[in-house]
């Protein structure tokens, strides 16, 4: 038996949100069967396409599936003068067909706007939604996506980094905001307090100090799990004031032994 999905393709944007459960679909179908369809079925039309690609369902999957589950025949007869072989938009769907056009509508933004307020998503479902939007529109800025899905832009940034690391989306140098302007995605680097970071990571840096004397700043930073700028800043303090012998950096390491201090000086190129 032919399904409504066989005559009306579903646009990928329509799948951003999860489907209702079977029980929810049955309940919705019974309600529509009793009271009729109240909300329009939204179809995206491409003026320049033909055949099955000319129209795609943008919003209404659950309603159509619910009606089908309730035993409502959605298809028009083959000899229907208006919708032969397609959905019965007249008698069955009460002419509730809302047409939007591809050249004037962002389908993903439309679906998000139409559904985000009427869907109650868990935190995990919200993150999955963000991931779907990022896969479809990686060029959209974190703030724009956050506004569309009603989430914090920091959450969008976290999901983006995870998907970039997994190779699921490209790592872009610029993204485009809602105003259409492209902006760099390179975040401003936070300031690093050398003495404070060294003090808070004493045990890790204690182990890093045991690395060979020719270890690079980056290797030392990775070993100690601190920002490489902490190590670079310590080295710079020697250049600015060679006689200080790391007065600032070593102030946080009064508990270290003299031997460990000598090793640390060797690592950053200080005079013994």
Order of alpha helices (4+ residues) and beta strands (2+ residues): alpha-alpha-beta-beta-alpha-beta-alpha-alpha-alpha-alpha-beta-beta-alpha-alpha-alpha-alpha-alpha-alpha
